[in-house]
Amino acid sequence: MSAEEQLRIATRQGPDRLIFELVGELDMASAASLRDAVGDARGVDVGVVVLDLRGLSFLDSTGLKAIFAARSVVIERSQRFAVTPGSAAVQRLLSLTRLDEHLETIETPDAVLA
Amino acid sequence: MDCAPDRGASLAWAGSAVSEVRAEDRDWAIALLVEAGSVLASSRDLTTTLDGVAGLTIPLLADLCVIDLRDESGSISELAVAAAEPGVASALEDLRRRFPLDADGEHPVARVIRTGRPELLADMGTDELDAFSQAPPHMEFMLGTGYRSVIIAPLVAAGHTLGALSTVRLAGGESYDEGDLVLVCELARRAALAIENAQLYTEAQTVEQRLEAVLRNLAEAITVVDEQGRTVFANQAALDLLKLDSPEQLTSAEPGATMSRFLVLDESGRELKLEEMPARRLFRGEPAEPLLVRNIVRATGEERWVIVRASPILDPDMGRMRYVANVFENVTPVKRAQLAEAFMAQASRVLASSMDYADTFRRIARLAAGELADWCAVDVLGENGALERVAVHHDDPSMLALAEELDRRYRPTLDEHTGVPEVIRTGEARIFNDITAEALATYARDEEHLRLLREMGARDVIIVPLAAPARTLGAITLVSSRTGRKLIDADLDVAVRLGRRAGTAVESARLYTERSRIARVLQRALLPDSLPEIPGLEIAASYRPVGELNEVGGDFYDVFECGDGGWMLVIGDVCGKGPEAASVTALARHTLRAVAMLEERPARMLELLHRTLRQQDPNGQMCTVCLVLVRALGGRAELTIALAGHPRPLLVGPDECARPVGDAGTVLGIVDPVTISEVREDLQGRQTLLLFTDGVPEAARARPELPLELDRLSARARELPLAGMLARIEQAAVASADGHPQDDIALLGLRIDGRARGLESSGR
């Protein structure tokens, strides 16, 4: 299975934000695609970057690292970084590692940030 | 149209012509026609023939005889002149040259050629002569020689008037009559047939010559064979292909003799018999498909790939097959390229099939001996700098034994100036063709060596380097014997490619093995050699790295003493694989051992490790860790559990439940600050504390319908000895991943020592 089949990333721009919709599995095989997608969006002038994790069926430690690498890039650009909640398994990993405490979570990608 | 005079007698055959002739003239008339027949049949050269015919009329039938022909352009020219007096003939020839007959004019010859009807001018006066005259000198000539009586008969064949035959009687002779006319017409008819035959023959000859010229110069080789198998024709390309100097070598050879000069094989290498060749099939009345054959010239070993096509040549009269034309298409370059590609593809498969290089070389030698030459040997440069024969192959076991003996007794040393040592030293491939007895004698070290070399019967030898990117590992030797095919430069090219590919493959295999060795050494540095003996406690670990030999895992565990009587159990997982992950693993393990000397509290130790990881690389080497500080308290143990992003350990038994213990803490190395708490638990007798890495629950990902229920699994296995319990869990995890877990699987188990339990219970 190629990384593309494993993880599809759709990029969408809202009024104040850039949304990356992740569908599939985010792990060692597909982490690079997320890094590339976020890297490619360097020049887009928005205040918020949202990773929409609702379509994510699997996440492992490498995928987790990739999400936080994306977060670092976004915060360095002085943008806000938010995610939508993923599947139960994804959320379990986020709470196991207590990384959920470091993520701004919104219910839907277009929801207003606190 | 016939050439009969006005009264219309049919003159189709000589007898009727002769019957019209006066009785006293019949004998010579018959003699004339018979003689004309033999003249006309005697030669195929037209001018000679017609000169003969004209000559026959002199002197009895004519004093002067002229045969004129109309050529393709329609103009008339004289072809033969005969006269009783020599001067007259040459004078007329001269006049015809100077004053050619006007084809459209009133000269009776022109008229007869136009109309196709004969003319008899029995007695000519000046007026009639005037009509003949083309010019005043012509008139003078006719008057001077005394033209008296003339017959002009058309030369008609197959309905075409080719020209005219004229006979002239001069002054003093008799006038012509109807009988003479008939005779001259008959003579003309026969001459016309002869002329036409001669023209057809000339034409046919020209066509044949042209055809033959075309055949001779065709790039494709063509031979024509008869039913007896004799070659009756061969063009230059055929001679080149068959390696002959002249067509006579072929046409004078006995049937089948030519074929015996070659080893003729089909595509699969089976020898073909003469009877299987397409030409023989055609003669037997069987269909003959084009046949691809491999020809090896027996004398020189030269090889050709040829497609043979046969077509029948039918006898026009009988419709019977008299000859068969063979067209040989030389497809050697195409076929050779095709075979080279197929060979390289096969070689690549062999090279990719195994990491065991000795086995790989044996298979390469077998392949090359089968496809390229008779022998193949592979020598490599050993670590001590000596040559080592790692593979040799020959289809014939006795020859193989010979090659082995030769190598055993006369293995070359690297300082020799030729052969394998030279190729290894220089890295340059060599080809030796037609090795002579003298060359062998020079090469041989002694009589016995020479005897063995002779017995090998090598004709051609190719030696190519086993070339890895940076060095030459050894050499591949290909040998063709006297009976096999010649090795040529094209084979050298294939062999060089083989040497390069094999060298690269073997070097990769060697590097792979080397890397695996390094990985194993490194892995040992990441894990304790053995677990310590802890009084009152039983401890066991199992570890199953993912992948084969060369991937250093990210999972680690450790057990070490810290502070007064405390023991630290460590299990962790560094995100990622390979050398980078390994360096983080080493860092984590040794950092924890170091901080344990300063800090007893597990949560604090993890915070310190986090700080170290962040210092090392702010963008994060992510690491999850579970620390359990154990204090054995005689029959039980006090546990202090701290987790950093790691799955909670299970406290199993003594009843059928397994309980996760500890509080979730922040994973290390990713984000600040980390929140890590400590939880205290008691480990009772008959309980097991089970620490594991996420490879264990994650293994079930391959089969989501069969989630690995670690808690139930461990509860069921709780009565097994500790090592057996861990083995059972590992087994189940591997099985749940369909045998191919994607992550390392590490397990660490802790129990109260049974003897300690026993002591306690007896103490009660």
Interface residues (C-beta under 8 A of the other chain):
Chain A: M28 F58 D60 S61 T62 L64 K65 F68 A69 S72 S95 L96 T97 R98 L99 E101 H102
Chain B: D573 C575 G576 K577 N619 G620 M622 T624 G645 H646 P647 A664 G665 T666 V667 I670 V671 V674 T675 D694 E698 R701 D743
